[in-house]
Amino acid sequence: MDIKIVRSTNRGTMPPAEKLGFGSVFSDHMFIMDYNDKDLWHDARIVPFGPVILNPAASVLHYGTEVFEGLKAYRTPDGGVQLFRPRDNAERLNNSCKRLKIPALDPDVVVQAIKTFVDIDRDWVPSYEGASLYIRPFVFSTDPNLSLHGVHEARFMIIASPSKAYFSSGFKPVPIMVETEDVRAVRGGTGEVKCGGNYAAANRAGERAEEKGYSQVLWLDGVERKYVEEGGGMNVMFKIAGHLVTPRLTGSILPGITRRSVLQLCRSWGMEVEERLISIDEVIQAAVDGTLEEALCLGTAAVVAPIGALEYNDRVYRINDEKTGPVSERIYKELTDIQWGRRPDPFGWTVRV
């Protein structure tokens, strides 16, 4: 793939560490590639970051035909830059496209686009402790037609934002609320793909949780309202009576790349991790009898976020005295050391830019 490059003449500056939030400051450039039925994917280019001109009839604005990904670039101790499992993100993006009938993208093309884009904006990869360059690839339909139809025109873009921790508290236990009214997804729907509609439908529950002082929600399955599925934007894992358990991928849960990495990491240590259905009643009972030793959220944005408290049916259950447990601590330390290049990568997850 040939990529045209138009460099920005109005370069921005990296904010100081204390003003670096999450996803609010953007690097100098953006990647764009267009699709139509005649030319297929074409005209790949990296241009200065700025507004996008879009026909007001574009179907993404009316029917939500959009999918996205999230990954990071890290500054290594030698000053280099590396990505974490970009091929996995590219393949998941492709699977999301297929589910929404958006024209598929070759994962090799996606990885090449990400690497070239990050190389152009490598000065935006922070050197601050705990900070990284959050990368957002996304694909959306640009068909200027209000009828319901397949996607005949589309756009693939990549933007990036230097960011610190997803949660303002950093790597500390967070309180979350079990959602009992709204549902996130059902089998056969779009729960296992990363599309905007899943997150828009979660806004109401998220705001209810925030109003009550919780960092995010914990979703239950959409049919029986019984089984734990995932957090507001992350997968979850529990340590119950010495055993690690995470909800099984049933078709309504996002197959998280951090989740996959944690499973591989724990198993490499000789730990057994069960992937199975786990009911909220089982979790709460374990919290009551003291066998719920740890709970944690797993995702690209936060990496690992220990859960310090669960609110369910207006009652709060505190986990491990709201302290970070040893398993959460070890997972976070070893995974982030691999991501930032502070220790060797025995799994081949990292890709140098």
C-alpha positions as CSV (number, residue, x, y, z in Angstrom):
1,M,0.0,0.0,0.0
2,D,1.3,3.4,-1.0
3,I,0.6,6.1,1.6
4,K,0.7,9.8,0.5
5,I,2.1,11.9,3.3
6,V,1.4,15.6,3.8
7,R,3.2,16.9,6.9
8,S,1.6,19.5,9.2
9,T,3.2,22.9,9.2
10,N,1.5,23.8,12.4
11,R,3.0,21.3,14.9
12,G,1.5,21.1,18.3
13,T,3.3,20.5,21.6
14,M,3.0,17.7,24.2
15,P,1.1,18.9,27.3
16,P,3.0,18.7,30.6
17,A,2.4,15.4,32.5
18,E,0.0,17.0,35.0
19,K,-2.3,18.2,32.2
20,L,-2.3,15.1,30.2
21,G,-5.7,13.4,30.5
22,F,-7.3,10.7,28.4
23,G,-8.3,11.2,24.8
24,S,-8.6,15.0,24.9
25,V,-5.4,16.1,23.1
26,F,-4.5,14.9,19.6
27,S,-1.4,14.4,17.6
28,D,-0.5,16.4,14.5
29,H,-1.7,14.0,11.9
30,M,-4.5,11.6,10.9
31,F,-4.6,8.7,8.5
32,I,-7.4,8.5,5.9
33,M,-8.3,5.9,3.3
34,D,-11.6,5.8,1.3
35,Y,-13.7,3.0,-0.2
36,N,-16.2,2.7,-3.0
37,D,-17.5,-0.3,-4.9
38,K,-15.5,0.6,-8.1
39,D,-12.1,1.5,-6.6
40,L,-12.4,-0.5,-3.4
41,W,-10.0,0.7,-0.7
42,H,-7.8,3.5,-2.2
43,D,-6.2,6.8,-1.7
44,A,-4.4,6.1,1.6
45,R,-2.9,9.3,3.0
46,I,-1.6,10.9,6.2
47,V,-2.6,14.5,6.5
48,P,-2.7,17.2,9.2
49,F,-5.2,16.6,11.9
50,G,-8.4,18.6,11.4
51,P,-12.1,18.5,10.7
52,V,-13.6,16.0,8.3
53,I,-16.1,17.0,5.6
54,L,-19.1,14.7,5.7
55,N,-22.3,14.7,3.7
56,P,-25.2,15.2,6.2
57,A,-26.9,12.2,4.6
58,A,-24.0,9.9,5.3
59,S,-25.5,6.7,6.7
60,V,-23.1,6.7,9.7
61,L,-25.0,9.7,11.0
62,H,-28.3,8.0,10.8
63,Y,-27.8,4.3,11.2
64,G,-24.6,4.0,13.2
65,T,-22.6,2.0,10.6
66,E,-19.3,2.5,12.4
67,V,-16.7,0.3,14.1
68,F,-13.5,1.1,15.9
69,E,-10.4,-0.1,17.8
70,G,-8.1,1.1,20.5
71,L,-4.5,0.3,21.0
72,K,-1.4,2.0,22.3
73,A,2.2,3.0,21.4
74,Y,4.7,3.0,24.2
75,R,8.0,4.8,24.7
76,T,10.7,2.2,25.6
77,P,13.6,2.9,28.0
78,D,16.0,3.3,25.0
79,G,13.8,6.0,23.5
80,G,12.3,3.8,20.9
81,V,8.6,3.3,20.2
82,Q,6.7,0.0,20.2
83,L,3.1,-1.2,19.7
84,F,1.3,-3.9,21.7
85,R,-0.4,-6.6,19.6
86,P,-1.5,-4.4,16.7
87,R,-2.2,-7.5,14.5
88,D,-4.9,-8.6,17.1
89,N,-6.5,-5.2,16.8
90,A,-6.4,-5.3,13.0
91,E,-8.1,-8.7,13.0
92,R,-10.8,-7.7,15.4
93,L,-11.5,-4.5,13.4
94,N,-11.9,-6.7,10.3
95,N,-14.3,-9.0,12.2
96,S,-16.3,-6.0,13.4
97,C,-16.5,-4.8,9.8
98,K,-17.9,-8.1,8.7
99,R,-20.6,-8.1,11.3
100,L,-21.9,-4.6,10.3
101,K,-21.3,-5.4,6.5
102,I,-18.8,-2.7,6.2
103,P,-16.2,-3.5,3.5
104,A,-13.4,-5.6,5.1
105,L,-9.9,-4.3,5.5
106,D,-6.8,-6.5,5.1
107,P,-5.2,-6.8,8.6
108,D,-1.8,-6.4,7.0
109,V,-2.9,-3.0,5.5
110,V,-4.3,-1.9,8.9
111,V,-1.0,-2.8,10.7
112,Q,1.0,-1.0,8.0
113,A,-1.2,2.1,8.3
114,I,-0.9,2.1,12.1
115,K,2.9,1.7,12.0
116,T,3.4,4.4,9.4
117,F,1.1,6.8,11.2
118,V,2.8,6.3,14.5
119,D,6.2,6.7,13.0
120,I,5.1,10.1,11.6
121,D,3.8,11.2,15.0
122,R,6.3,9.4,17.1
123,D,7.2,12.6,19.0
124,W,3.7,12.4,20.5
125,V,4.5,9.2,22.3
126,P,5.0,10.4,25.9
127,S,8.0,9.7,28.0
128,Y,6.1,10.4,31.2
129,E,5.7,7.6,33.7
130,G,2.4,5.7,33.0
131,A,1.6,7.6,29.8
132,S,1.3,6.3,26.3
133,L,-0.1,7.3,22.8
134,Y,-3.6,6.0,22.6
135,I,-4.4,5.1,19.0
136,R,-8.0,5.0,17.6
137,P,-8.5,3.3,14.2
138,F,-12.2,3.5,13.0
139,V,-14.2,2.8,9.9
140,F,-17.6,4.3,9.0
141,S,-20.1,4.4,6.1
142,T,-20.1,7.6,4.1
143,D,-23.0,6.6,1.8
144,P,-25.0,9.8,1.1
145,N,-28.4,8.0,1.0
146,L,-31.1,7.7,3.7
147,S,-32.4,4.3,2.5
148,L,-31.5,1.2,4.4
149,H,-28.9,-0.6,2.3
150,G,-25.5,-2.2,2.4
151,V,-22.4,0.0,2.6
152,H,-21.1,1.2,-0.8
153,E,-18.9,4.0,0.4
154,A,-16.8,4.1,3.5
155,R,-13.8,5.7,5.2
156,F,-11.0,4.3,7.4
157,M,-9.3,6.7,9.7
158,I,-6.7,6.7,12.5
159,I,-6.2,9.4,15.1
160,A,-4.1,9.4,18.2
161,S,-4.1,11.0,21.6
162,P,-1.2,11.1,24.2
163,S,-2.9,9.9,27.4
164,K,-2.3,9.1,31.0
165,A,-4.3,6.6,33.1
166,Y,-7.9,6.0,32.0
167,F,-9.1,6.4,35.6
168,S,-8.1,9.6,37.3
169,S,-7.3,7.6,40.4
170,G,-4.6,5.7,38.5
171,F,-3.8,2.1,39.5
172,K,-6.1,2.0,42.5
173,P,-9.2,0.0,43.3
174,V,-12.3,1.5,41.8
175,P,-16.0,1.1,42.8
176,I,-18.4,-0.2,40.2
177,M,-22.2,-0.6,40.1
178,V,-24.0,-3.8,38.9
179,E,-26.5,-2.7,36.2
180,T,-29.9,-4.3,36.7
181,E,-32.2,-2.2,34.4
182,D,-30.5,-1.8,31.0
183,V,-28.7,-4.5,29.1
184,R,-25.6,-4.1,26.9
185,A,-26.1,-6.9,24.3
186,V,-27.6,-10.3,23.5
187,R,-26.3,-13.3,21.6
188,G,-26.7,-12.7,17.9
189,G,-26.4,-8.9,18.3
190,T,-23.3,-6.8,18.2
191,G,-21.9,-7.4,21.7
192,E,-18.8,-9.3,20.5
193,V,-17.8,-6.5,18.1
194,K,-16.5,-3.0,18.8
195,C,-19.1,-0.7,17.4
196,G,-20.2,2.7,18.5
197,G,-23.8,1.7,19.1
198,N,-22.9,-0.6,22.0
199,Y,-21.3,2.2,23.8
200,A,-24.0,4.8,23.1
201,A,-26.6,2.4,24.5
202,A,-24.5,2.2,27.7
203,N,-24.6,5.9,28.3
204,R,-27.7,5.9,30.5
205,A,-26.5,3.2,32.8
206,G,-23.0,4.9,32.9
207,E,-24.5,8.2,34.0
208,R,-26.6,6.6,36.7
209,A,-23.5,4.9,38.0
210,E,-21.5,8.2,37.9
211,E,-24.2,10.1,39.7
212,K,-23.9,7.6,42.5
213,G,-20.1,7.9,42.6
214,Y,-19.2,4.7,40.7
215,S,-16.5,4.6,38.0
216,Q,-18.5,2.3,35.7
217,V,-21.1,-0.4,35.5
218,L,-20.9,-4.2,35.5
219,W,-23.2,-5.7,32.9
220,L,-25.3,-8.8,33.3
221,D,-26.5,-11.0,30.4
222,G,-29.4,-9.6,28.4
223,V,-31.7,-12.6,28.6
224,E,-31.7,-14.0,32.2
225,R,-30.1,-10.9,33.8
226,K,-28.2,-13.4,35.8
227,Y,-24.7,-13.9,34.4
228,V,-21.8,-11.4,34.7
229,E,-20.6,-10.3,31.2
230,E,-18.2,-7.3,31.3
231,G,-17.6,-3.9,32.6
232,G,-18.6,-0.6,31.0
233,G,-15.6,-0.7,28.6
234,M,-13.6,-3.7,29.9
235,N,-13.6,-7.4,30.6
236,V,-13.7,-8.6,34.2
237,M,-12.0,-11.3,36.2
238,F,-12.5,-12.6,39.7
239,K,-10.4,-14.5,42.2
240,I,-12.7,-16.7,44.3
241,A,-11.3,-19.1,46.9
242,G,-7.9,-19.0,45.2
243,H,-9.3,-19.7,41.7
244,L,-9.3,-17.2,38.8
245,V,-12.5,-17.0,36.9
246,T,-13.5,-14.8,33.9
247,P,-16.8,-14.9,32.0
248,R,-16.8,-17.1,28.9
249,L,-17.0,-15.5,25.5
250,T,-20.6,-16.3,24.6
251,G,-21.1,-14.0,21.6
252,S,-22.3,-11.1,23.6
253,I,-19.0,-10.2,25.2
254,L,-16.1,-8.3,23.5
255,P,-13.1,-10.6,23.0
256,G,-10.7,-8.3,24.7
257,I,-7.0,-8.3,23.7
258,T,-6.0,-7.4,27.2
259,R,-8.2,-10.2,28.5
260,R,-6.5,-12.6,26.1
261,S,-3.0,-11.4,27.2
262,V,-3.9,-11.8,30.9
263,L,-5.1,-15.3,30.3
264,Q,-1.8,-16.2,28.5
265,L,0.2,-14.5,31.1
266,C,-1.5,-16.2,34.1
267,R,-1.3,-19.6,32.4
268,S,2.4,-19.1,31.7
269,W,2.8,-18.7,35.5
270,G,1.1,-22.0,36.1
271,M,-2.2,-20.4,37.3
272,E,-5.4,-22.0,36.2
273,V,-8.0,-19.6,34.8
274,E,-11.6,-20.8,34.3
275,E,-13.5,-19.3,31.4
276,R,-17.1,-20.1,32.3
277,L,-20.5,-18.7,33.1
278,I,-20.4,-16.9,36.4
279,S,-23.6,-15.6,38.0
280,I,-23.9,-12.4,39.9
281,D,-25.3,-14.4,42.8
282,E,-22.1,-16.4,42.9
283,V,-20.0,-13.3,43.0
284,I,-22.1,-11.7,45.7
285,Q,-22.1,-14.8,47.8
286,A,-18.3,-14.9,47.6
287,A,-18.2,-11.3,48.7
288,V,-20.4,-12.1,51.7
289,D,-18.5,-15.2,52.8
290,G,-15.1,-13.6,52.2
291,T,-14.0,-15.9,49.4
292,L,-14.1,-13.1,46.8
293,E,-10.4,-12.2,47.2
294,E,-9.9,-10.0,44.2
295,A,-11.9,-8.6,41.3
296,L,-10.4,-6.7,38.4
297,C,-11.3,-5.0,35.1
298,L,-9.1,-5.7,32.0
299,G,-8.8,-3.4,29.0
300,T,-6.5,-1.4,26.7
301,A,-7.3,2.0,28.2
302,A,-6.7,1.1,31.9
303,V,-4.8,-2.2,31.4
304,V,-5.8,-3.5,34.8
305,A,-8.1,-1.8,37.2
306,P,-8.8,-3.5,40.5
307,I,-12.4,-3.4,41.7
308,G,-12.6,-2.2,45.3
309,A,-16.4,-2.3,45.8
310,L,-19.5,-3.6,44.0
311,E,-22.9,-2.1,44.4
312,Y,-25.8,-4.5,43.7
313,N,-29.4,-3.8,44.5
314,D,-28.5,-0.8,46.6
315,R,-26.1,-2.7,48.8
316,V,-22.3,-2.2,48.7
317,Y,-19.9,-5.2,48.9
318,R,-16.3,-4.3,49.6
319,I,-13.6,-6.5,48.1
320,N,-10.2,-7.1,49.9
321,D,-10.8,-4.0,52.1
322,E,-10.7,-1.9,48.9
323,K,-7.0,-2.7,48.5
324,T,-5.1,-3.9,45.4
325,G,-4.6,-7.7,45.7
326,P,-1.4,-9.5,44.8
327,V,-2.7,-11.1,41.6
328,S,-3.9,-7.8,40.2
329,E,-0.6,-6.2,41.2
330,R,1.5,-8.9,39.5
331,I,-0.6,-8.9,36.3
332,Y,-0.4,-5.1,36.1
333,K,3.3,-5.0,36.8
334,E,4.4,-7.7,34.4
335,L,2.0,-6.7,31.6
336,T,3.0,-3.0,31.6
337,D,6.7,-3.9,31.9
338,I,6.3,-5.9,28.6
339,Q,4.3,-3.0,27.0
340,W,6.8,-0.4,27.9
341,G,9.8,-2.6,27.1
342,R,11.1,-2.7,30.6
343,R,11.4,-6.5,30.4
344,P,11.7,-9.0,27.6
345,D,8.6,-10.0,25.7
346,P,8.5,-13.9,25.7
347,F,5.2,-13.9,23.8
348,G,6.0,-11.9,20.7
349,W,3.3,-9.3,21.5
350,T,5.3,-6.1,20.9
351,V,6.1,-4.6,17.5
352,R,8.8,-2.0,17.1
353,V,8.0,1.1,15.1
